[in-house]
Amino acid sequence: MFAVSITLFVIVVFTVLGQAFPLKINAQNFTREAFASREYIYIGGGYVQTDSGHLYSDQMYVEKLLPPKLCQPYPLIFIHGQGQSGTNWLNKPDGGSGWASYFLNQGYIVYIVDQTERARSPWNPTGNTTLTTYTAEYIEMRMTASQDFNIWPQAILHTQWNGTGRMGDRLFDAFYSSNVQFQSNTVIQQQNMQAAGSALLHKTGPAILAAHSQGGLMPWVIADSVPDLVKGIIGLEPSGPPFRDAVFSSTPARAWGLTDIPLAYYPTNTNSTTPLQTQSVPNNSTGLDNCIVQADPARELVNLKEIPVVVMTSESGYHDVYDGCTVSFLQQAGVHAEWLRLGEVGIHGNGHLFFLEKNSDEIAGVLDEWIRKHVT
């Protein structure tokens, strides 16, 4: 009787308070986060001598999320893009759940990294390198409000970013506030990520690498180092195209085709200043007149040729101009690569940050289907 009275008292109090101070509740206040056990490690790197003593340098922060019910044979390792961190995969700017939750719910172990010298992975201030970052205007033009600038032909199709994508919009501000400084030296970054990523795979065992934008360079260098431990590579609009920049400039880049550091090609070319001979071939995408690939006969990427690869491209992002060149280069080098263009599978309106956009779960479903079909 006493317990019943207390219960009724509580109900009355909350009813009165609710009338006086109504609580606004809507679906956007809640996310569909997956339950998971969580742990983290730092991997790779080592002590370096400085003028004032020893520092630990080049280590990588790694977060492991274990689903309640494990039903997939290989874990997913997510690698974020430039100026970003592992938070990319946790939540979306509108508070919705991200790809980590989606794939946990499908039974995958999920690993999330902060690239070396980024976010929770410390930078060595005595290493004779610098950090840089992106302005809000840079993000608006290329990623969140590209339809307003219309610099490349497909930009006008962008509709899936939640909000205006401009400074002052709360969702843009939420995303841009997550941007962090990054290592400005691309060679050093790729070398450090190759070492740390290889060390991670030796700890996790065979895994699938999923990487976005600048982070999309890293599966090539990691798999080249430990090919037997990489069961699949998912390039989410990976940096490209081969050998040069495009859309915003045409400067030479990535002398090894996909990367700025050496990859293993066969037959071996010992000329490190010009590691590959190139030629121009027609490009089937609107906005870029040609692709640069290897001159015939092409050398093989011997450590990548047995790994299934998919390059996923949004309908409106600037990568639609040239991701086909990246796929052509991979195929020419003997890699089993396919190009998955979201517009061609009925998913429209997405930009470069499609994993954070309104229909991100639909895109994750397409990716999950590809994994189950190709990664055996």
N, C-alpha and C positions, 0 to 999 in steps of 0.2 A: 504494500500500500504506500509506504514511504517512497519507494522507487518510482511508482506511478505518479505521485504528486510532484516529485522533482522533474520528471519528464514533462508533465503538463506545464509546470512553471517555465521551463526552458522554451517550450513551444510558444507560450504566451509572450515571453520577453522578446524572442526573435520576431514574432509577428508584429509587435508594437514597433520595434526598431526598424523592421523592414518597411513599415508604413511611413515612419518618420524620415528614414534615410534609405530610400530604395536603391538596391544594388543593380547596376546595369550589367546584365549578362548577355553575351551573344557568342555565336560560334567562334568568332575570331579570338576570343579570350583563351581558347583551349587549343592544344595541338594534339595530334595523334602520335605522340612519342612512343617508340618501342621500348619495352622493358629490356634492360641489358645489364650484365655485370661489367664493370669498368676497371681498367688498370692502365698504367702508363709506364713507359721506360724511356731512357735516353740511350741511343745506340750510335756507334761509330765515334770517330774523333780520337783525340788524345792530348796529352800535355805538350805545350809549346813553351820554350824559354823566352821571356821578355826581359827588358831592362830592369823591371821591378819585381820579377819573380815568375813563377810558372802560372799559365792559364790553361784551362781545358778548352779545346777549340774543335769546331767542325762536327760536333755531336748533333744528332737529330732527335727531336721530340716525337714520340710515337704513342698514340692512344689506342688501346684495344677494347673493342666492344663485343661482348659475347652474348648471342641471343639465348633466350630461355630454351628454345628448341633448335638444336643444330641439325640441319638437314641438307647442307650443301658441302660438297667435298673440298672445295678450295676457298680460302678467305679472299676478300676484296681489300686491296690496299689503295686508298684514295690519296692522290697528290694534287694539291691546289695550284692555282696559277699565280702570275706575278702580282705582287702587292697584296696578296691574300694569305690566309692561314687555314688551318684545318677546320676552323669554324664554318667554312663554306658548306660542309657536308652535314652540319648538325641541325640548324634551323634556317628558315628563309627570313628575309627582312620583314615580312608581314607577320612573323611569329609562327607560321606554319612549319610543320616538321619537314626535315630535309631528307636527302638520299640515305643518310646513315640509318634512319628509322625505317625507310622503305625496305632496304636490303636486309636489315636485321629481322624484319617481319617475314622475309622470304627464307630465313634460316641461314644466312651467311654470317660468318665472323667478319667484322669490319675493323680495319686498321685505318687510322687517320693520322697523317703526319703534318708537322710544320717543317717546311723545307729548311735545310741548314742555313744558319745565319738569318733566320726569319722568325718573328713572333717569339714563341717559347724556346726556339733553338738559338742559343746565344751567338752574337757576332763578336769576332775578335777585333777589338779596336786597334791592336798593334800589328795587324796583318797587312798593312799597306793597301787596303782596299777601302772603298767608300760605299755608303748606303744611299739609296735614292727612293723616291716614291712617285705616285701619280697625283695629279691635280683632279679636283672635282670635274672640271671642264673636259678633261681627257676621258673620264669614265662616262660622262653624259654622252659625248659624241660617239664613242665606240661601242658602248655596252647597254646603256639604259634608256637613252632617248635618241637613238640613231635615226629614227624616222623624222625627227625634226631637222636633221642636218643633211640627210640624203646624199652622202658623199659617194656611196657605191650603189649600183643599180637596185639591189634587193632591199636596201635599208628601209624603204617606204612600207615594207610588209610587216614591220615590227609592231606587234599588238599585245604580246603576252607579259610584258613587264607590269607588275602590279603597282600602279601609281603613274605619275607623270614622268618619272626618271630624271627630274631636274632638281637642282639645289633648292632647299626649302620644303620640298615634299617629304613627309615624315619617313616614308619607306626608302627613298633615296638616301636621306640623311642617315638612316639606320644602317644601310649597306655601306655607304662611304666611310662612316665612322669606324668600320671594321678594317679598312685598308691599313697596311703596315709598310714600314721601310723594307727594302730588299737589297741584296748584294748586287752591285752594279756591274761586276765583272762576270760575264756569261761563262767564260771558260772555267774560272774557279768554281762557280756555282755548279756547273755540270760535273766537274771532277769530284767535288765534295758529295754531291747527291749520288753519284755512281758508287762511291765508297760506302756511304751510309745506307743506301738502298740495298746494296749487295749484302751488307752485314745484317740488315733486317730480314732479308729472305733466308739467310742461313739460320736465323732464329725461328721464323714462322714456318719454314718449309714451303713447298710449292704454293703459289698464290697467283691471283689475277691482278694486274696493275691497271688502274683507271685514273687517268690524269687529264687535267684541263689546261689549255692555252700554253703559257710558258712551261708549266709543269708537264705538259705533253712531250717535252724533249726528254724527260727523265726515264720513261720506260725503255727508250731506245738504248741509252747508255747503261742502264741497270741490266737489262736483258742481255746485252752484249757481254757483260761481265759474268752473269750466272744464268745462261740460257736454260739449263735443266730445271731451274726453280721458277721459271715464269711460264704459267699455263695459258695465259692469254693477255693481250694488250688492248685496252680501250682508250683510243685517243679522242678526247672531247674537244674538238677544234684545236688540235695541237699546233704549236708554233710552226710556221712555214711561210711560203712554200720552200722547196729545196733550193739552196744556193743563193737566195736573195730575199729581200723583203718585198712586200707588195701592198697595193692599195694606198698606203700612206707615204711610201717611199719605194725606191727601186734599188737601194744600195745592196752590194754583195753581202751575203751572210751565210753562215752554216756551210763552211768549206767542205765538210764531210757529208753533204747532202741534207741529212736530217739534223745534224749536230755541229757544234763548234769544236768538239774534241774527237779524237780518232774513234772510228768503228772498224770492226774486222771485216774486210772485204777479201774475196778470193776471185781471181788471183791477187796476191798482195802487191800493193804499189808502195814503193819505198820513198817516193817523192812527197815529203811532208808539206812542201809549199803549195803544190797543186796536186792534192791526193786523188782527184778524179777528173777525167776529161768529160766535157759536157756538150750537149746539143739542145737546140730549141725544137719543141714539137707543138702542134696545135693544142689549145686548151678548149674543152667543150663548155666551160662555164662562162657566163656573161660577165664582162668587166676586166678580163685579163686575156691578152691576145695569144700568149703562149706559155708553155711550161718549160722549165729547164730540167732536163734529166741527164742521165749518163749517156755519153757517146757509145755507140755500138763498137765492139761487143761489151755489154754491161757486166760489171763485176757483181758477185753475189754477196749479200749480207748473210754470211754463213751462220752466224749465231742467232739470227732472227727468222730464218727461213722455215723452221718447223713450228713456229708459234702463230696461232691464229690471231689476226689483227682486225679490228674494226675502227674506222674513223667516222665519228658521228658529227654531222654538220647541221646547224639550224637553217631555217628557211631564209631568214632576213639578215643574219650576221655577215660580217665582212669575210669570214672564212669560206662562205659559199663561192666566193670568187676564185679561191685557189686550193682548197682542200683536195680537189680532184688531182692537182699536180702532185701532192704528197702521196696519194694513193697510187698514181701511175708510177712514181719513183719506187715505191715499195714493191709493186708488182714486177717492175723491170728488174729489180734486184733479187727476185726469187722468193719474195715474202707472200704468204697467203693473206692478202689484205683485201677488205671490201669497204666500199663507201656507202654509209648509211645516211642518206639525206632525209631529214625529218619531213620535209614537204612532200617527198615521194611516197611516204608511208602514211600520209593523211594527217600529219601533225603540223599545224601552220602557225605562223606569227611569232616564232621564237627568235631570240637574239643570242649573242655570245654567252650570256649567263643563263642558259636555258634550264639548268638544274636548280635555279632559284626562282623561276618564273611560275606563273599561275598553274600551268599544266605539267609541272615537273614530275608528278607521279606517273602520268601517262607515258612520259619519255622514259622514266626508269623501268616501266613495264616492258617497253620495247627492248631495252638493254638487257634486262633479265632474260627475256626470251632468246636473245642472241647468245648469251652465255650458255644457257642450257642446251642450245643446239650445237654450238661450236667448241665448247671447252669440255673435253672428255678426259 
